[in-house]
């Protein structure tokens, strides 16, 4: 959806779906209606949101608009209009906003994990209702990229895509297929470790927020195994990640990001000879992958 196609009706529908699932349609938790300007143009409607610009590398910005609506257990969850991969194309999504680095030895760790699981399930339900109602979700981005068709480039290697958001994983798969890469997708941390050991891909594109094991736990397990220790990993996350943790991967991307930056970072991590010479982002790099083609 282009931003100028945003209407009051669409926004009201998205907010109503969100609030009904986040708080219930009746009872003491039910939240009052959010006032949406009925006659407002897209600029007026976007004025309800907080605008954010994510720019991991200068010249590759992505935008998003967030509206904090919370839920019955957690006040910081947000409704977002998100630009990701396709420049200028936005979709409705939910940001759980709970990606804090909570270690197992922290007080109330189990309660925090239960809350994160609640938020994850709620996010999935809300976004599913968006799709059923005909609102634009990340499935639209996937459909657009798949519709572009494939390219004629020779095979450039195998990429393992690890993301629990299946439509986003499929969108990345469509992009990489056009660039000549073979791909394989998994959607949780344990599956990522198994697939990496079995396939020995040329690159793992790894989301940080995953069920079972998070991205950093996946990296630790892969680096500890001599068979997978040198497999290049491009970590990506919508959460704040410390420089210490970023350097555990070969490269890092802040979500959201445009497709051009994804290609550039892949070239850097794979050390492609013709990769752009723009200043590198703050991210660690490991040794080049072996030349045996794996």
KEVO-648131 format. One line per field, with one value per residue: residue number from 1; chain; x, y, z of N, C-alpha, C in turn. Coordinates in Angstrom, 2 decimals, decimal comma, m for minus. Example, Ala and Ser with C-alpha at 12.3 -4.5 7.8 and 13.67 -1.06 7.14 Angstrom:
<atoms>
num <- [1_2]
cadena <- [A_A]
n_x <- [13,19_12,85]
n_y <- [m5,69_m2,25]
n_z <- [7,80_7,08]
ca_x <- [12,30_13,67]
ca_y <- [m4,50_m1,06]
ca_z <- [7,80_7,14]
c_x <- [13,20_12,90]
c_y <- [m3,30_0,03]
c_z <- [7,80_7,87]
</atoms>
This chain:
<atoms>
num <- [1_2_3_4_5_6_7_8_9_10_11_12_13_14_15_16_17_18_19_20_21_22_23_24_25_26_27_28_29_30_31_32_33_34_35_36_37_38_39_40_41_42_43_44_45_46_47_48_49_50_51_52_53_54_55_56_57_58_59_60_61_62_63_64_65_66_67_68_69_70_71_72_73_74_75_76_77_78_79_80_81_82_83_84_85_86_87_88_89_90_91_92_93_94_95_96_97_98_99_100_101_102_103_104_105_106_107_108_109_110_111_112_113_114_115_116_117_118_119_120_121_122_123_124_125_126_127_128_129_130_131_132_133_134_135_136_137_138_139_140_141_142_143_144_145_146_147_148_149_150_151_152_153_154_155_156_157_158_159_160_161_162_163_164_165_166_167_168_169_170_171_172_173_174_175_176_177_178_179_180_181_182_183_184_185_186_187_188_189_190_191_192_193_194_195_196_197_198_199_200_201_202_203_204_205_206_207_208_209_210_211_212_213_214_215_216_217_218_219_220_221_222_223_224_225_226_227_228_229_230_231_232_233_234_235_236_237_238_239_240_241_242_243_244_245_246_247_248_249_250_251_252_253_254_255_256_257_258_259_260_261_262_263_264_265_266_267_268_269_270_271_272_273_274_275_276_277_278_279_280_281_282_283_284_285_286_287_288_289_290_291_292_293_294]
cadena <- [A_A_A_A_A_A_A_A_A_A_A_A_A_A_A_A_A_A_A_A_A_A_A_A_A_A_A_A_A_A_A_A_A_A_A_A_A_A_A_A_A_A_A_A_A_A_A_A_A_A_A_A_A_A_A_A_A_A_A_A_A_A_A_A_A_A_A_A_A_A_A_A_A_A_A_A_A_A_A_A_A_A_A_A_A_A_A_A_A_A_A_A_A_A_A_A_A_A_A_A_A_A_A_A_A_A_A_A_A_A_A_A_A_A_A_A_A_A_A_A_A_A_A_A_A_A_A_A_A_A_A_A_A_A_A_A_A_A_A_A_A_A_A_A_A_A_A_A_A_A_A_A_A_A_A_A_A_A_A_A_A_A_A_A_A_A_A_A_A_A_A_A_A_A_A_A_A_A_A_A_A_A_A_A_A_A_A_A_A_A_A_A_A_A_A_A_A_A_A_A_A_A_A_A_A_A_A_A_A_A_A_A_A_A_A_A_A_A_A_A_A_A_A_A_A_A_A_A_A_A_A_A_A_A_A_A_A_A_A_A_A_A_A_A_A_A_A_A_A_A_A_A_A_A_A_A_A_A_A_A_A_A_A_A_A_A_A_A_A_A_A_A_A_A_A_A_A_A_A_A_A_A_A_A_A_A_A_A_A_A_A_A_A_A]
n_x <- [0,84_0,65_1,40_m0,34_m2,63_m3,79_m6,63_m9,22_m11,11_m9,73_m7,77_m9,33_m10,49_m8,25_m7,37_m9,60_m9,70_m7,24_m7,62_m9,86_m8,85_m6,64_m7,67_m10,23_m13,74_m15,65_m16,35_m14,28_m11,74_m12,03_m11,22_m11,71_m12,91_m10,55_m10,09_m10,34_m9,59_m12,26_m12,53_m9,98_m6,94_m4,25_m1,91_m2,88_m3,90_m1,58_m0,40_m1,25_0,51_3,79_6,62_9,31_12,67_14,72_18,03_20,46_22,77_24,05_22,04_20,32_17,51_14,66_11,21_8,86_5,69_4,42_1,99_1,22_m0,66_m0,83_m1,65_m3,80_m2,05_0,35_1,70_3,09_2,96_2,59_0,73_1,73_2,63_4,44_7,42_9,26_11,78_10,50_10,67_8,69_6,38_3,97_2,75_0,32_1,19_2,19_4,09_5,63_7,33_8,97_11,56_13,73_16,90_16,81_18,20_18,53_19,17_18,00_15,74_12,34_12,39_11,02_8,38_8,63_9,31_6,93_5,21_6,32_5,79_3,00_2,61_3,74_1,99_m0,38_0,27_0,50_m2,16_m3,55_m2,39_m3,14_m5,92_m5,99_m5,22_m7,35_m9,39_m8,83_m6,97_m3,78_m0,96_2,25_2,15_1,42_3,76_5,32_3,81_4,10_6,87_7,23_5,72_7,34_8,93_11,56_15,18_17,90_20,37_23,39_23,74_24,53_25,03_23,96_21,49_20,41_17,43_16,21_13,47_10,72_8,46_6,60_5,72_7,50_9,90_9,42_9,30_11,94_13,13_12,10_13,39_16,12_16,17_15,86_18,32_19,97_20,46_20,12_17,69_16,65_14,19_13,55_11,84_12,32_14,64_15,84_15,39_16,94_19,57_19,71_19,25_21,41_23,60_23,05_22,87_24,99_25,10_26,01_25,50_23,81_20,88_19,71_17,16_16,77_14,74_13,23_11,24_11,77_14,84_16,72_18,27_20,94_21,51_21,38_23,59_25,67_25,53_26,08_28,66_30,05_30,22_32,48_31,89_30,12_31,16_32,36_30,45_29,05_27,14_24,43_22,97_19,78_17,54_14,77_15,05_16,99_20,37_23,34_26,72_28,60_27,18_26,42_28,85_29,22_28,16_28,61_27,74_25,32_21,93_19,58_16,16_13,44_14,61_15,68_15,58_17,89_19,88_19,99_21,11_23,60_24,76_24,87_26,74_28,99_29,35_29,73_31,94_32,03_33,67_32,84_31,40_29,77_31,64_30,91_30,97_31,47_28,94_28,70_29,72_30,71_33,12_33,85_36,14_36,60_34,29_35,07_36,72_35,69_33,19_31,21]
n_y <- [m1,18_2,12_5,15_7,25_5,95_5,29_5,28_6,68_4,76_2,32_2,57_2,81_0,28_m1,39_m0,58_m1,27_m4,09_m4,75_m3,77_m5,26_m7,86_m7,51_m6,54_m7,53_m7,72_m6,95_m6,33_m5,52_m4,98_m3,91_m1,49_1,98_3,56_4,62_7,84_8,59_10,83_11,53_12,80_13,09_13,46_11,36_12,39_13,67_11,47_9,97_11,64_10,79_8,90_7,92_8,78_6,93_6,48_4,09_3,44_1,65_1,75_4,69_6,23_4,16_4,17_3,11_3,44_3,76_3,86_4,24_3,37_3,41_1,07_m0,96_m3,89_m6,10_m7,16_m5,89_m2,75_m1,65_m2,58_m2,12_m0,80_m0,80_0,87_m0,34_m0,13_m2,25_m3,97_m3,54_m0,47_2,27_0,84_0,00_m1,75_m3,12_m4,05_m5,63_m4,56_m6,09_m5,00_m5,92_m6,74_m6,98_m7,60_m10,14_m12,18_m15,70_m15,77_m13,58_m11,91_m13,06_m14,24_m16,41_m15,51_m13,30_m14,54_m15,92_m13,77_m12,73_m14,85_m14,76_m12,23_m12,74_m14,67_m13,18_m11,11_m12,63_m13,49_m11,04_m9,97_m11,99_m11,61_m9,08_m9,74_m11,44_m9,60_m8,18_m6,18_m4,63_m6,62_m8,09_m10,10_m8,97_m7,73_m10,02_m11,21_m9,30_m9,43_m12,09_m12,06_m10,67_m12,49_m14,79_m14,53_m14,87_m15,53_m17,39_m20,07_m18,90_m19,92_m21,36_m20,19_m20,07_m19,16_m17,78_m17,12_m16,34_m15,15_m16,06_m15,01_m12,89_m14,30_m15,71_m13,57_m12,60_m14,89_m14,84_m12,55_m13,34_m15,55_m14,37_m13,23_m15,31_m17,18_m20,31_m21,33_m22,05_m22,40_m21,94_m21,73_m21,45_m21,44_m23,95_m25,48_m24,02_m24,59_m27,34_m27,41_m25,90_m27,52_m29,77_m28,82_m27,07_m24,23_m21,47_m19,06_m17,83_m16,18_m14,66_m14,17_m12,31_m12,42_m15,19_m18,20_m20,89_m20,95_m17,94_m15,67_m15,12_m17,28_m19,30_m18,60_m19,01_m21,80_m22,71_m21,70_m23,14_m25,67_m27,44_m28,15_m26,25_m23,84_m21,84_m20,99_m18,31_m15,70_m13,55_m11,45_m10,19_m7,74_m6,21_m5,28_m3,60_m4,25_m5,09_m3,91_m5,81_m8,18_m7,96_m8,31_m10,99_m12,12_m12,19_m10,02_m7,34_m6,29_m3,78_m4,11_m2,25_m2,88_m1,90_m3,69_m3,21_m2,72_m5,17_m6,76_m5,48_m5,92_m8,71_m9,12_m8,03_m9,70_m12,16_m11,50_m10,68_m9,91_m7,65_m6,08_m3,13_m0,23_1,26_2,91_0,62_m0,74_m0,71_m3,64_m6,96_m9,06_m12,26_m14,84_m15,46_m17,58_m21,06_m22,11_m24,32_m24,51_m25,61]
n_z <- [0,00_m0,94_0,77_0,23_m0,27_2,09_4,10_6,21_6,80_6,45_8,45_10,78_10,75_11,08_13,64_15,18_14,90_16,06_18,75_19,60_19,75_21,39_23,79_24,13_23,23_24,99_28,51_31,40_30,45_27,96_25,55_24,82_21,80_19,39_18,24_14,91_12,37_10,37_7,89_7,12_5,19_3,92_5,07_7,36_8,74_9,15_10,94_13,38_14,15_15,32_13,59_12,25_11,17_9,82_9,23_8,53_6,97_5,51_3,03_2,55_3,56_5,54_6,32_8,99_10,66_13,84_16,32_19,57_21,18_23,00_25,07_27,00_28,85_28,56_28,08_25,92_23,30_19,74_16,97_13,63_10,59_8,09_6,17_4,22_2,55_m0,12_m1,50_m0,60_m0,32_1,98_4,87_7,20_10,50_13,60_16,31_18,87_20,73_22,80_22,95_24,83_26,36_28,22_30,53_31,50_34,24_35,33_37,59_37,73_35,22_33,97_34,01_32,34_29,91_29,48_29,05_26,68_24,93_24,98_23,78_21,25_20,19_20,19_18,42_16,03_15,75_15,46_13,10_11,36_11,36_10,19_7,56_6,81_6,79_4,57_4,68_4,01_4,50_5,38_3,55_1,16_0,24_m0,17_m2,27_m4,29_m4,81_m5,56_m7,88_m9,60_m10,88_m11,91_m12,36_m14,76_m13,86_m13,20_m10,77_m7,58_m5,13_m1,95_0,25_3,54_4,97_7,86_9,63_11,64_10,68_8,18_5,70_5,30_5,16_2,80_1,05_1,07_0,04_m2,60_m3,59_m3,46_m5,11_m7,60_m7,80_m8,30_m6,31_m4,64_m2,24_1,15_3,62_7,09_10,29_13,02_15,84_16,57_14,27_12,53_13,36_12,87_10,05_9,09_9,79_8,24_5,59_5,16_4,26_2,03_3,15_6,02_6,63_9,31_11,56_14,60_16,58_17,47_17,89_20,27_20,18_20,35_17,93_18,74_20,41_18,53_16,91_18,79_19,16_16,57_16,13_18,02_17,02_15,12_12,48_11,54_12,21_10,62_8,86_7,16_8,69_8,53_10,54_11,48_12,87_14,55_17,02_19,58_19,49_21,08_20,44_21,12_20,81_18,12_16,82_16,97_14,77_11,14_9,81_10,09_10,04_10,64_11,10_9,75_6,35_3,03_m0,12_m1,62_0,28_1,56_m0,49_m0,72_1,80_1,81_m0,23_1,00_3,25_1,99_0,65_m2,05_m5,07_m6,62_m4,90_m3,51_m2,48_m0,27_2,99_5,62_7,84_11,44_12,33_13,03_11,32_10,05_8,99_5,42_3,58_2,96_m0,08_m1,27_m2,29_m0,82]
ca_x <- [0,00_1,31_0,86_m1,46_m3,83_m4,31_m7,90_m9,73_m11,81_m8,73_m7,12_m10,32_m10,65_m7,04_m7,36_m10,67_m9,25_m6,18_m8,13_m10,76_m8,05_m5,70_m8,36_m11,55_m14,81_m16,51_m15,74_m13,56_m10,51_m12,34_m10,71_m12,56_m12,58_m9,55_m10,66_m9,65_m10,22_m13,08_m12,31_m8,56_m6,17_m3,25_m0,98_m3,56_m3,98_m0,24_m0,08_m1,58_1,59_5,17_7,40_10,66_13,50_15,79_19,04_21,66_23,86_23,57_21,56_19,40_16,55_13,32_10,36_7,69_4,84_3,98_0,95_1,22_m2,00_m0,70_m2,62_m4,27_m0,96_1,61_1,26_4,00_2,77_2,26_0,28_2,69_2,63_5,84_8,06_10,32_12,20_10,04_10,65_7,44_5,25_3,74_1,73_m0,02_1,83_2,21_5,40_5,42_8,14_9,38_12,82_14,79_17,86_16,55_18,96_17,88_19,41_17,31_14,51_11,08_12,68_9,96_7,21_8,91_9,20_5,50_4,65_6,76_5,03_1,65_2,68_4,00_0,75_m1,33_0,72_0,13_m3,62_m3,97_m1,99_m4,01_m7,22_m5,78_m5,23_m8,71_m10,23_m8,43_m5,98_m2,45_m0,01_3,51_1,85_1,38_5,15_5,70_3,14_4,72_8,20_7,07_5,18_8,40_9,52_12,96_16,20_18,63_21,74_23,84_23,63_25,57_25,20_22,77_21,24_19,40_16,66_15,62_12,57_9,45_7,39_6,73_5,59_8,76_10,89_9,12_9,66_13,40_13,41_11,83_14,46_17,38_16,04_16,11_19,75_20,72_20,74_19,19_17,29_15,92_13,61_13,08_11,13_12,66_16,06_16,30_15,40_18,08_20,79_19,65_19,39_22,78_24,48_22,77_23,02_26,20_24,84_27,02_25,14_22,58_20,24_19,16_16,42_17,12_13,58_12,77_10,81_12,68_16,12_16,85_19,36_22,24_21,69_21,68_24,98_26,55_25,53_26,75_30,10_30,64_30,34_33,49_31,32_29,36_31,76_32,75_29,35_28,77_25,81_23,96_21,94_18,92_16,68_14,09_15,38_18,32_21,35_24,60_27,84_29,23_26,41_26,48_30,13_29,19_27,77_29,49_27,15_24,09_20,96_18,43_14,87_13,28_15,67_15,28_16,23_19,23_20,81_20,15_22,08_24,91_25,31_25,21_28,01_30,07_29,58_30,27_33,16_31,92_34,65_32,27_30,50_29,97_32,69_30,39_31,50_30,83_28,27_29,37_29,39_31,90_33,28_34,69_36,93_35,86_33,90_36,01_36,56_35,31_31,84_30,36]
ca_y <- [0,00_3,42_5,92_8,09_5,10_5,09_5,96_6,61_3,49_1,28_2,75_2,46_m1,18_m1,98_m0,30_m2,05_m5,48_m4,80_m3,60_m6,36_m9,03_m7,17_m6,23_m8,14_m6,86_m6,53_m6,55_m4,39_m4,69_m3,32_m0,13_2,88_3,77_5,63_8,79_8,71_11,93_10,92_13,45_13,38_12,85_10,44_13,12_13,87_10,16_9,62_12,48_10,06_7,95_8,37_8,41_6,47_6,17_3,13_3,60_0,94_2,30_5,91_6,06_3,03_4,33_2,55_4,22_3,12_4,71_3,41_3,89_2,53_0,72_m1,88_m4,98_m6,23_m7,57_m5,20_m1,47_m1,07_m3,13_m1,06_m0,97_m0,10_0,86_m0,73_m0,23_m3,25_m4,61_m2,79_0,95_2,96_m0,07_m0,12_m2,73_m3,12_m5,10_m5,41_m4,61_m6,46_m4,05_m6,60_m7,40_m6,64_m8,70_m10,69_m13,42_m16,69_m15,55_m12,38_m12,16_m13,16_m14,61_m17,26_m14,67_m12,48_m15,40_m16,18_m12,56_m12,65_m15,84_m14,19_m11,17_m13,34_m15,30_m12,11_m10,49_m13,52_m13,47_m9,74_m9,86_m12,90_m10,94_m8,04_m10,37_m11,91_m8,43_m7,55_m5,12_m4,96_m7,17_m8,42_m11,00_m8,16_m7,60_m11,33_m11,40_m8,41_m9,90_m13,35_m11,73_m10,15_m13,59_m15,13_m14,06_m15,88_m15,60_m18,72_m20,30_m18,24_m20,56_m21,69_m19,32_m20,51_m18,02_m18,15_m16,06_m16,94_m14,55_m16,86_m14,18_m12,16_m15,28_m15,98_m12,37_m12,64_m15,99_m14,38_m11,63_m14,04_m16,42_m13,52_m12,92_m16,50_m18,04_m21,32_m20,97_m22,99_m21,60_m22,52_m20,68_m21,37_m21,58_m25,34_m25,88_m23,34_m25,34_m28,61_m27,18_m25,46_m28,69_m30,70_m28,21_m26,25_m23,18_m20,44_m17,93_m17,91_m14,90_m15,10_m13,22_m12,40_m12,80_m16,50_m19,14_m21,96_m20,31_m16,69_m15,66_m15,20_m18,66_m20,06_m18,31_m19,67_m23,23_m22,95_m21,42_m24,16_m26,91_m27,25_m28,34_m25,07_m22,66_m20,79_m20,63_m16,88_m15,40_m12,17_m11,31_m9,01_m7,59_m4,95_m4,91_m3,03_m5,32_m4,47_m4,13_m7,07_m9,26_m7,80_m8,82_m12,45_m12,47_m11,65_m8,76_m7,06_m5,37_m3,38_m4,12_m2,70_m2,50_m2,07_m4,82_m2,83_m2,88_m6,61_m7,23_m4,93_m6,60_m10,07_m9,04_m7,78_m10,89_m13,20_m10,93_m10,67_m8,94_m6,43_m5,46_m1,69_0,17_2,23_2,64_m0,54_m0,47_m1,27_m5,06_m7,80_m9,93_m13,43_m15,20_m15,79_m18,97_m21,86_m22,07_m25,64_m24,43_m26,21]
ca_z <- [0,00_m0,91_1,88_m0,18_m0,35_3,43_4,33_7,57_6,95_6,65_9,73_11,80_10,74_11,66_15,08_15,80_14,96_17,07_20,10_19,95_20,11_22,45_25,04_24,19_22,71_26,10_29,81_32,00_29,71_26,65_25,40_24,06_20,40_19,07_17,29_13,63_11,61_9,32_6,61_7,00_4,12_4,45_5,94_8,64_9,41_9,59_12,07_14,61_14,39_15,50_12,41_12,52_10,01_10,11_8,18_8,96_6,17_4,87_1,66_2,46_4,65_5,54_7,20_9,58_11,49_14,95_17,20_20,73_21,64_24,12_25,19_28,38_29,73_28,26_27,54_24,93_21,95_18,80_15,59_12,77_9,13_7,91_4,87_4,36_1,30_m1,30_m1,17_m0,85_m0,09_3,41_5,27_8,62_11,28_15,05_16,95_20,27_21,51_24,03_22,63_25,78_26,58_29,55_30,67_32,36_35,66_35,77_38,36_36,97_33,83_33,44_33,77_31,16_28,74_29,27_28,44_25,29_24,17_24,83_22,78_19,94_19,72_19,93_17,16_14,93_15,59_14,93_11,69_10,61_11,18_9,19_6,24_6,52_6,54_3,31_4,88_3,52_5,45_4,71_2,44_m0,07_m0,21_m0,72_m3,55_m5,28_m5,17_m6,29_m9,19_m10,47_m11,63_m11,66_m13,28_m15,54_m13,37_m12,77_m9,33_m6,81_m3,83_m1,16_1,39_4,49_5,49_9,15_10,08_12,05_9,88_6,97_4,51_5,11_4,69_1,40_0,27_0,91_m0,88_m3,96_m3,96_m3,66_m6,29_m8,76_m7,82_m8,65_m5,16_m4,15_m0,89_1,99_4,70_8,35_11,02_14,43_16,10_16,52_12,87_11,89_13,68_12,14_8,61_8,81_9,88_7,14_4,27_5,09_3,26_1,83_4,00_6,81_6,96_10,58_12,38_16,02_17,39_17,00_18,93_20,68_20,47_19,61_16,96_19,39_20,85_17,32_16,55_19,75_18,88_15,29_16,27_18,88_16,26_14,08_11,13_11,12_12,85_9,67_7,97_7,35_9,24_8,46_11,56_11,34_14,03_14,82_18,40_19,83_19,72_21,49_19,53_21,49_20,19_16,67_16,34_16,95_13,40_10,11_9,39_10,82_9,45_11,45_10,40_8,37_5,41_1,64_m0,79_m2,07_1,39_1,75_m1,48_m0,42_2,96_1,40_m0,97_1,96_4,07_1,12_0,07_m3,50_m5,58_m7,16_m3,92_m3,39_m1,54_0,70_4,33_6,25_9,10_12,60_12,45_12,99_10,17_10,27_7,82_4,22_3,51_2,21_m1,53_m1,80_m2,81_0,18]
c_x <- [0,88_0,64_m0,33_m2,74_m4,42_m5,58_m8,31_m10,41_m10,82_m8,11_m8,07_m10,47_m9,45_m7,02_m8,42_m10,28_m8,20_m6,78_m9,05_m9,97_m7,12_m6,39_m9,69_m12,62_m15,74_m15,77_m14,88_m12,29_m10,77_m11,89_m11,67_m12,05_m11,53_m10,13_m9,77_m10,33_m10,96_m12,78_m10,83_m7,92_m5,08_m2,27_m1,59_m3,61_m2,62_0,23_m0,44_m0,41_2,89_5,98_8,81_11,37_14,62_16,77_20,34_22,89_23,32_23,19_20,59_18,36_15,29_12,51_9,28_6,97_4,24_2,97_0,84_m0,20_m1,95_m1,59_m2,92_m3,17_0,30_1,30_2,04_3,86_2,22_1,62_1,24_2,27_4,09_6,26_9,23_10,53_11,79_9,86_9,30_6,20_5,13_2,66_1,49_0,65_1,74_3,65_5,17_6,24_8,59_10,73_13,96_15,65_17,73_17,23_18,24_18,09_18,76_16,10_13,29_11,31_11,54_8,70_7,41_8,80_7,74_4,82_5,06_6,03_3,59_1,64_2,89_2,72_m0,30_m0,98_0,29_m1,37_m4,09_m3,61_m2,78_m5,37_m7,11_m5,91_m6,64_m9,65_m9,87_m7,49_m4,61_m1,57_1,28_3,30_1,81_2,78_5,62_5,09_3,76_6,07_8,14_6,60_6,23_9,01_10,99_13,90_16,88_20,06_22,13_23,77_24,81_25,76_23,87_22,68_20,14_18,75_15,94_14,79_11,25_8,26_7,48_6,59_6,87_9,87_10,68_9,46_11,16_13,79_13,19_12,93_15,75_17,34_16,31_17,58_20,61_21,05_19,68_18,88_16,61_15,45_13,29_12,59_11,35_14,13_16,58_16,38_16,56_19,37_20,83_19,91_20,80_23,75_24,28_23,12_24,36_26,05_26,01_26,76_23,87_22,10_19,34_18,44_16,79_15,95_12,97_12,19_11,88_14,02_16,17_18,09_20,74_22,53_22,02_23,14_25,93_26,65_26,28_28,25_30,80_30,86_31,37_32,93_30,62_30,00_32,06_31,66_29,02_27,32_25,55_22,76_21,10_17,92_16,00_14,40_16,74_19,26_22,68_25,69_28,55_28,51_26,43_27,75_30,23_28,76_28,76_29,01_25,83_23,24_19,88_17,18_14,12_14,46_15,17_16,07_17,64_20,26_21,02_21,20_23,49_25,56_25,66_26,54_29,18_30,39_30,20_31,56_33,17_32,85_34,06_31,34_30,81_30,99_32,21_30,95_30,74_30,12_29,05_28,93_30,68_31,93_34,21_35,43_36,04_35,46_34,90_35,72_36,14_33,88_30,81_29,06]
c_y <- [1,24_4,28_6,78_7,29_4,80_5,92_5,82_5,26_2,34_1,37_2,38_0,95_m1,85_m1,79_m1,14_m3,51_m5,64_m4,76_m4,74_m7,59_m8,74_m6,99_m6,96_m7,16_m6,36_m6,79_m5,38_m4,03_m3,96_m1,86_0,70_3,08_4,86_6,54_8,91_9,82_11,40_11,51_13,71_12,74_11,99_11,15_13,34_12,57_9,74_10,47_11,85_9,17_8,67_7,87_8,04_6,21_5,24_3,18_2,96_1,49_3,56_5,67_4,92_3,12_3,47_3,30_3,34_4,10_3,84_4,14_2,94_2,33_m0,26_m3,11_m5,17_m6,64_m6,72_m3,90_m0,95_m1,64_m2,04_m1,59_m0,19_m0,18_0,76_m0,72_m1,19_m3,92_m3,80_m1,32_1,56_2,12_m0,32_m1,16_m2,63_m4,30_m4,73_m5,53_m4,91_m5,59_m4,65_m7,27_m6,94_m7,86_m9,20_m12,05_m14,39_m16,46_m14,27_m12,76_m12,19_m13,52_m15,43_m16,46_m13,80_m13,31_m15,73_m14,98_m12,45_m13,67_m15,37_m13,13_m11,72_m13,95_m14,25_m11,39_m11,33_m13,48_m12,15_m9,62_m10,82_m12,30_m9,79_m8,63_m10,83_m10,76_m7,71_m6,37_m5,58_m5,45_m7,49_m9,43_m10,25_m7,98_m8,91_m11,52_m10,53_m8,96_m11,22_m13,06_m11,17_m11,25_m13,76_m14,53_m15,21_m16,03_m17,03_m18,85_m19,70_m18,86_m20,76_m20,77_m19,93_m19,26_m18,47_m16,97_m16,69_m16,29_m15,12_m16,02_m13,39_m13,09_m15,57_m14,79_m12,32_m13,76_m15,57_m13,44_m12,38_m14,98_m15,63_m13,17_m14,16_m17,42_m19,12_m21,00_m22,14_m22,19_m22,47_m21,38_m20,68_m21,71_m23,00_m25,83_m25,24_m24,11_m26,65_m28,41_m26,73_m26,63_m29,63_m30,12_m27,51_m25,14_m22,22_m19,21_m18,28_m16,48_m15,18_m13,97_m13,40_m12,92_m14,08_m17,30_m20,21_m21,39_m18,99_m16,72_m15,78_m16,60_m19,57_m19,85_m19,05_m21,17_m23,54_m22,73_m22,49_m25,50_m26,70_m27,36_m27,09_m23,76_m21,53_m20,45_m19,15_m16,64_m13,90_m12,06_m10,08_m8,97_m6,23_m4,44_m4,23_m4,18_m4,65_m4,76_m5,43_m8,23_m9,18_m8,45_m10,34_m12,97_m11,86_m10,30_m8,58_m6,06_m5,06_m3,46_m2,83_m2,25_m2,71_m3,20_m4,45_m3,02_m4,36_m7,15_m6,76_m5,66_m8,06_m10,08_m8,84_m9,03_m12,01_m12,77_m11,05_m9,60_m7,63_m5,73_m3,97_m1,36_1,25_1,91_1,52_m0,11_m1,09_m2,71_m5,84_m8,64_m11,07_m13,74_m15,55_m17,25_m19,76_m21,85_m23,41_m25,67_m24,95_m26,64]
c_z <- [0,00_0,15_1,48_m0,36_1,02_3,61_5,79_7,81_7,20_8,04_10,88_11,90_11,40_13,18_15,79_15,94_16,05_18,48_20,53_20,41_21,30_23,80_25,21_23,74_23,81_27,41_30,24_31,25_28,39_26,62_24,54_22,64_20,25_18,00_16,06_12,84_10,38_7,95_6,34_5,78_4,75_5,38_7,32_9,42_9,93_10,76_13,41_15,05_14,72_14,30_12,80_11,20_10,45_8,95_8,67_8,27_5,48_3,41_1,48_3,58_4,45_6,58_7,83_10,48_12,57_15,82_18,38_21,23_22,81_23,99_26,67_29,35_29,60_27,54_26,33_23,52_21,03_17,52_14,72_11,31_8,74_6,44_5,02_3,00_0,07_m0,92_m1,55_m0,61_1,42_3,69_6,78_9,31_12,75_15,52_18,42_21,22_22,84_23,87_23,54_26,05_28,01_29,63_31,63_33,85_36,19_36,63_37,43_35,51_33,23_33,14_32,53_29,89_28,43_28,62_26,98_24,42_23,95_23,74_21,38_19,36_19,38_18,62_15,96_14,67_14,99_13,46_10,81_10,36_10,19_7,79_5,87_6,20_5,25_3,47_4,40_4,67_4,70_3,59_1,12_m0,64_m0,84_m2,11_m4,63_m5,74_m5,94_m7,72_m10,14_m11,34_m11,34_m12,69_m13,98_m15,06_m13,01_m11,26_m8,60_m5,43_m3,13_0,05_2,25_5,10_6,75_9,66_10,46_11,36_8,47_5,70_4,25_4,63_3,21_0,51_0,04_m0,06_m2,34_m4,45_m4,30_m4,85_m7,56_m8,90_m8,08_m7,49_m5,02_m2,69_m0,19_3,20_5,91_9,22_12,53_14,63_16,02_15,09_12,13_12,13_12,91_10,65_8,26_8,82_8,69_5,78_4,08_4,04_3,13_2,70_4,76_7,06_8,15_11,31_13,85_16,85_16,81_18,17_19,17_21,12_19,73_18,73_17,60_19,92_19,67_16,92_17,48_19,47_17,58_15,41_17,12_18,17_15,15_12,67_10,63_11,60_11,88_8,67_8,19_7,78_9,13_9,39_11,27_12,48_14,04_16,21_18,46_20,18_20,03_20,47_19,85_20,81_18,67_16,11_16,40_15,58_12,43_9,59_10,09_10,04_10,46_10,59_10,73_7,51_3,99_0,99_m1,24_m0,96_1,70_0,78_m1,13_0,76_2,65_0,66_m0,01_2,76_3,24_0,44_m1,45_m4,06_m6,03_m6,19_m3,81_m2,31_m0,57_2,08_5,00_7,52_10,23_12,78_12,34_11,74_10,54_8,99_6,64_4,23_2,69_0,73_m2,12_m2,31_m1,85_m0,42]
</atoms>
